[in-house]
Amino acid sequence: MQSQQQDQGAGPPEEASAKRIALIHALAHSPGPVALEFERQWPECRLMNLLDDSLSADLADAGRLDEAMFRRFQALGDYAAGTGADAILFTCSAFGPCIEAVAKRHARMPVLKPNEAMIAEAAKLGTRIGLIASFAPTLRSMPAEFPAGVDIDCELAEGALAALDDGAGAEHDRLVVAAARRLQQRGCGAIALAQFSMARAAEAVADAVPLPILTTVGSAVAELRARLLGPAARPATSSRE
């Protein structure tokens, strides 16, 4: 596990808005998009990154969230809380129940799953949601988190994560755009990118598909800002069109 503390923005730590946010990642591709989104929406934040890039591989091998995985998430949450964080944001979308257990354990602070804010935002759109992931287990766990009655159509951007692992960012984005076009053709009224690592493709998707484009990272940062600074700090929408 790697730990890195980052001070972002010009605001001094004593400012009320200079909250300390612990970011917990399962993919090495996630910290970059999160840092960019905080810089865009909330540059005064102090970010601390924790990365365990074995989580996704171990989940894929196990095929389920076992007790050992729950213990690992508890340890990650305890460590983050012990650093004095004002909130914890998990960026790994296939571990919902483990993150919920951390939230119950640390109820004094906001503990967000990566997708919960986007799900709430998508549900308010009142249209069929095209949900894209590049990690197949995400599409097995995430649809159940949407409120009953929300129409969801899932699409795997097959090969996109492998492309990102190989350093082929443009190929990753092309595969995500292709998945979005397939969902548009199937009648979806909005596109939701299920993983933080996919946020890099949001602009390309918005250019190719004339629909609202939601990212987990955009919605999550907006939600954290509102919870820690008050409802007036929340933007009207985090979608890109």
C-alpha positions in Angstrom: 0.0 0.0 0.0 1.3 3.4 -0.9 0.5 6.6 1.0 1.0 10.1 -0.4 -0.1 13.4 1.1 -0.7 16.3 -1.2 -1.4 19.9 -0.5 -3.3 21.4 -3.5 -4.3 24.9 -4.2 -3.1 28.2 -2.8 -5.3 28.3 0.3 -3.4 27.9 3.6 -4.4 25.0 5.9 -6.0 27.3 8.5 -8.7 28.3 6.1 -12.1 26.8 6.9 -12.4 25.4 3.4 -9.0 23.6 3.5 -10.5 20.3 4.5 -8.4 17.2 4.5 -9.8 14.4 2.3 -8.4 10.9 2.4 -8.7 9.2 -1.0 -8.5 5.4 -1.1 -7.8 3.7 -4.4 -7.7 0.2 -5.9 -6.4 1.2 -9.3 -3.2 3.2 -10.0 -5.1 5.1 -12.7 -7.5 6.7 -10.2 -5.5 9.4 -8.3 -4.9 11.5 -11.4 -8.5 12.1 -12.4 -9.5 12.7 -8.8 -6.7 15.3 -8.4 -7.8 17.1 -11.6 -11.5 17.2 -10.4 -10.6 18.6 -7.0 -8.4 21.2 -8.7 -11.4 22.1 -10.9 -14.1 22.1 -8.1 -12.3 22.5 -4.8 -8.6 23.4 -5.1 -8.3 24.4 -1.4 -8.6 20.8 -0.3 -5.7 18.9 1.2 -5.6 15.4 -0.4 -4.1 12.3 1.0 -3.9 9.2 -1.3 -3.8 5.6 -0.2 -3.3 3.0 -3.0 -3.7 -0.8 -2.7 -3.5 -1.9 -6.3 -3.9 -5.6 -5.3 -7.5 -5.1 -4.3 -9.1 -5.4 -7.8 -6.9 -8.4 -8.7 -7.7 -10.2 -5.5 -11.4 -9.6 -5.9 -11.3 -10.9 -9.5 -9.5 -14.1 -8.1 -11.9 -14.6 -5.2 -15.0 -13.9 -7.3 -16.8 -12.3 -4.3 -16.2 -9.9 -1.4 -15.1 -12.3 1.4 -14.3 -11.6 5.1 -10.7 -11.0 4.3 -11.6 -8.2 2.0 -13.9 -6.6 4.6 -11.0 -6.7 7.1 -8.7 -5.0 4.6 -11.2 -2.2 4.0 -11.6 -1.7 7.7 -7.9 -1.4 8.1 -7.7 1.2 5.3 -10.6 3.2 6.8 -9.0 3.1 10.2 -5.7 4.3 8.9 -7.3 7.2 6.9 -9.4 8.3 9.9 -6.3 8.2 12.1 -4.6 10.8 10.0 -7.2 13.4 11.0 -9.1 13.3 7.7 -12.4 15.3 7.5 -13.8 12.8 5.1 -12.9 9.6 3.2 -13.7 9.0 -0.5 -13.2 5.5 -1.9 -12.5 5.5 -5.6 -12.9 1.8 -6.2 -16.4 1.0 -7.5 -16.7 -2.8 -7.1 -16.5 -2.8 -3.3 -19.7 -1.2 -2.1 -20.6 -3.4 0.9 -17.0 -3.1 2.2 -17.2 0.7 2.0 -20.6 0.7 3.7 -19.1 -1.2 6.6 -16.4 1.5 6.9 -19.0 4.2 6.8 -20.8 2.6 9.7 -17.6 2.3 11.7 -16.6 5.9 11.1 -20.1 7.6 11.2 -18.7 10.8 12.6 -17.3 11.8 9.1 -18.6 11.5 5.6 -17.4 8.2 4.0 -18.4 8.1 0.4 -18.6 5.2 -2.0 -17.3 6.4 -5.4 -20.6 6.0 -7.2 -23.2 7.0 -4.6 -23.3 10.7 -5.5 -23.4 10.0 -9.2 -26.2 7.4 -8.7 -28.3 10.0 -6.9 -27.6 12.6 -9.6 -28.5 10.1 -12.4 -31.7 9.0 -10.7 -32.9 12.6 -10.8 -32.5 12.8 -14.6 -35.6 10.7 -15.1 -34.3 9.0 -18.2 -32.7 5.7 -19.1 -29.1 5.6 -17.9 -26.3 4.0 -19.9 -23.8 2.7 -17.4 -20.3 2.0 -18.7 -17.5 0.2 -16.9 -14.1 -1.1 -17.9 -13.9 -3.5 -14.9 -16.5 -6.3 -15.3 -17.2 -6.8 -11.6 -18.4 -3.2 -11.3 -21.3 -4.0 -13.6 -22.3 -7.0 -11.4 -22.4 -4.9 -8.2 -23.3 -1.3 -9.1 -26.7 -1.6 -10.8 -28.3 -2.9 -7.5 -27.3 0.4 -5.8 -29.6 2.5 -8.1 -33.0 3.3 -6.7 -35.9 1.0 -7.7 -37.5 2.2 -10.9 -34.4 3.6 -12.5 -33.9 2.1 -16.0 -30.3 1.1 -16.4 -28.6 -0.4 -19.5 -25.0 -1.7 -18.8 -22.2 -1.9 -21.2 -18.6 -3.2 -20.7 -15.9 -1.2 -22.4 -14.0 -4.4 -23.0 -10.3 -4.0 -23.4 -10.3 -0.4 -22.1 -8.8 -1.1 -18.7 -6.1 -3.3 -20.3 -5.3 -0.4 -22.7 -4.9 1.9 -19.8 -2.6 -0.5 -18.0 -0.5 -0.6 -21.2 -0.3 3.2 -21.3 -2.6 3.4 -24.3 -4.8 6.2 -23.1 -6.2 7.1 -26.5 -7.3 3.5 -27.1 -9.0 3.4 -23.7 -10.9 6.6 -24.5 -11.9 5.2 -28.0 -13.3 2.0 -26.4 -15.3 4.0 -23.9 -16.7 6.3 -26.6 -17.6 3.2 -28.6 -19.5 1.8 -25.6 -21.3 5.2 -25.2 -22.4 5.2 -28.8 -23.8 1.7 -28.4 -25.8 2.8 -25.4 -27.1 5.9 -27.3 -28.2 3.6 -30.1 -30.2 1.5 -27.6 -32.1 4.5 -26.4 -30.3 5.8 -23.3 -30.9 9.4 -22.4 -27.7 9.9 -20.3 -24.3 8.2 -20.0 -22.7 7.4 -16.6 -19.0 6.4 -16.4 -18.8 4.0 -13.5 -15.2 4.3 -12.5 -12.9 7.1 -11.5 -10.2 5.9 -14.0 -12.7 6.5 -16.8 -13.2 10.2 -16.1 -10.3 10.9 -18.5 -12.6 9.9 -21.4 -15.5 12.2 -20.3 -14.7 15.0 -22.8 -14.3 12.6 -25.7 -17.6 10.9 -24.8 -19.3 14.3 -24.6 -17.9 15.3 -28.0 -19.2 12.1 -29.6 -22.6 11.6 -27.8 -25.0 14.5 -27.4 -26.3 13.4 -24.0 -25.6 14.4 -20.4 -22.4 12.6 -19.3 -21.9 11.9 -15.6 -18.7 10.8 -14.0 -18.3 9.3 -10.6 -15.5 11.6 -9.7 -17.4 14.8 -10.6 -20.4 13.9 -8.6 -18.4 12.7 -5.7 -16.3 15.9 -5.3 -19.5 18.0 -5.6 -21.2 15.9 -2.9 -18.2 16.1 -0.5 -18.0 19.8 -0.9 -21.7 20.2 -0.1 -21.4 17.9 3.0 -18.4 19.7 4.4 -19.1 23.3 3.4 -22.9 23.3 3.3 -25.5 22.9 0.6 -24.8 26.3 -1.0 -21.4 24.9 -2.1 -23.0 22.3 -4.4 -23.1 23.0 -8.1 -26.4 22.7 -9.9 -25.1 19.7 -11.8 -21.8 17.9 -12.4 -22.7 16.5 -15.8 -20.9 17.4 -19.0 -22.9 17.9 -22.3 
